[in-house]
Amino acid sequence: MKKIVWNKFDSDYLPTDEEIESVEKKIGFKFPKDYIEVMKKNDGAYPSIRTFDIRDDEDCINNLLSFDESDAQSITFAYNVVLERGIKNVYPIARDPFGNYVCYKKINSHNSKIVFWNHEKPKKLIELCDNFSEFLEMLYE
């Protein structure tokens, strides 16, 4: 696995199990274990390795979203942005510098994929990979 250094600039906040469960209940999605493990140590953090490919282009992660609902870059805020655009079963987890999100897309009750949601083309989701661990492996400098 790649060595990613996660930097936190604004807050030392780390989510409790209860806060994670509260967000999951509000948005109706249970996050996979590999994602939760990273978030318990790096909620809202900025990765040292940030770039990933989208088809014939590239983008980058600015930061992970936060389970802290008082944070302007919270998972629940981003979820509501996507939902207001008419997109269902999509759950943002990270953002790029341009207002787009890396998200989970719920396929069925047992499966999800990692997708890219571009706010300029909100109805078109681009599939990136099968899970969060694979997504982290996609990142490069």
HUFENUR-V222095 format. One record per residue. N is the residue number from 1. RES is the residue in three letters. SS is DSSP state (A for helix, B for strand, O for the rest). Layout:
n=N res=RES ss=SS
n=N res=RES ss=SS
This chain:
n=1 res=MET ss=O
n=2 res=LYS ss=O
n=3 res=LYS ss=O
n=4 res=ILE ss=O
n=5 res=VAL ss=O
n=6 res=TRP ss=B
n=7 res=ASN ss=B
n=8 res=LYS ss=O
n=9 res=PHE ss=O
n=10 res=ASP ss=O
n=11 res=SER ss=O
n=12 res=ASP ss=O
n=13 res=TYR ss=O
n=14 res=LEU ss=O
n=15 res=PRO ss=O
n=16 res=THR ss=O
n=17 res=ASP ss=A
n=18 res=GLU ss=A
n=19 res=GLU ss=A
n=20 res=ILE ss=A
n=21 res=GLU ss=A
n=22 res=SER ss=A
n=23 res=VAL ss=A
n=24 res=GLU ss=A
n=25 res=LYS ss=A
n=26 res=LYS ss=A
n=27 res=ILE ss=A
n=28 res=GLY ss=O
n=29 res=PHE ss=O
n=30 res=LYS ss=O
n=31 res=PHE ss=O
n=32 res=PRO ss=O
n=33 res=LYS ss=A
n=34 res=ASP ss=A
n=35 res=TYR ss=A
n=36 res=ILE ss=A
n=37 res=GLU ss=A
n=38 res=VAL ss=A
n=39 res=MET ss=A
n=40 res=LYS ss=A
n=41 res=LYS ss=A
n=42 res=ASN ss=A
n=43 res=ASP ss=O
n=44 res=GLY ss=O
n=45 res=ALA ss=O
n=46 res=TYR ss=B
n=47 res=PRO ss=B
n=48 res=SER ss=O
n=49 res=ILE ss=O
n=50 res=ARG ss=O
n=51 res=THR ss=B
n=52 res=PHE ss=B
n=53 res=ASP ss=B
n=54 res=ILE ss=B
n=55 res=ARG ss=O
n=56 res=ASP ss=O
n=57 res=ASP ss=B
n=58 res=GLU ss=B
n=59 res=ASP ss=B
n=60 res=CYS ss=B
n=61 res=ILE ss=O
n=62 res=ASN ss=O
n=63 res=ASN ss=B
n=64 res=LEU ss=B
n=65 res=LEU ss=O
n=66 res=SER ss=B
n=67 res=PHE ss=O
n=68 res=ASP ss=O
n=69 res=GLU ss=O
n=70 res=SER ss=O
n=71 res=ASP ss=O
n=72 res=ALA ss=O
n=73 res=GLN ss=O
n=74 res=SER ss=B
n=75 res=ILE ss=A
n=76 res=THR ss=A
n=77 res=PHE ss=A
n=78 res=ALA ss=A
n=79 res=TYR ss=A
n=80 res=ASN ss=A
n=81 res=VAL ss=A
n=82 res=VAL ss=A
n=83 res=LEU ss=A
n=84 res=GLU ss=A
n=85 res=ARG ss=O
n=86 res=GLY ss=O
n=87 res=ILE ss=O
n=88 res=LYS ss=O
n=89 res=ASN ss=O
n=90 res=VAL ss=B
n=91 res=TYR ss=B
n=92 res=PRO ss=B
n=93 res=ILE ss=B
n=94 res=ALA ss=B
n=95 res=ARG ss=B
n=96 res=ASP ss=O
n=97 res=PRO ss=O
n=98 res=PHE ss=O
n=99 res=GLY ss=O
n=100 res=ASN ss=O
n=101 res=TYR ss=B
n=102 res=VAL ss=B
n=103 res=CYS ss=B
n=104 res=TYR ss=B
n=105 res=LYS ss=B
n=106 res=LYS ss=B
n=107 res=ILE ss=B
n=108 res=ASN ss=B
n=109 res=SER ss=O
n=110 res=HIS ss=O
n=111 res=ASN ss=B
n=112 res=SER ss=B
n=113 res=LYS ss=B
n=114 res=ILE ss=B
n=115 res=VAL ss=B
n=116 res=PHE ss=B
n=117 res=TRP ss=B
n=118 res=ASN ss=O
n=119 res=HIS ss=A
n=120 res=GLU ss=A
n=121 res=LYS ss=A
n=122 res=PRO ss=O
n=123 res=LYS ss=O
n=124 res=LYS ss=O
n=125 res=LEU ss=B
n=126 res=ILE ss=B
n=127 res=GLU ss=B
n=128 res=LEU ss=B
n=129 res=CYS ss=B
n=130 res=ASP ss=O
n=131 res=ASN ss=O
n=132 res=PHE ss=A
n=133 res=SER ss=A
n=134 res=GLU ss=A
n=135 res=PHE ss=A
n=136 res=LEU ss=A
n=137 res=GLU ss=A
n=138 res=MET ss=A
n=139 res=LEU ss=O
n=140 res=TYR ss=B
n=141 res=GLU ss=O
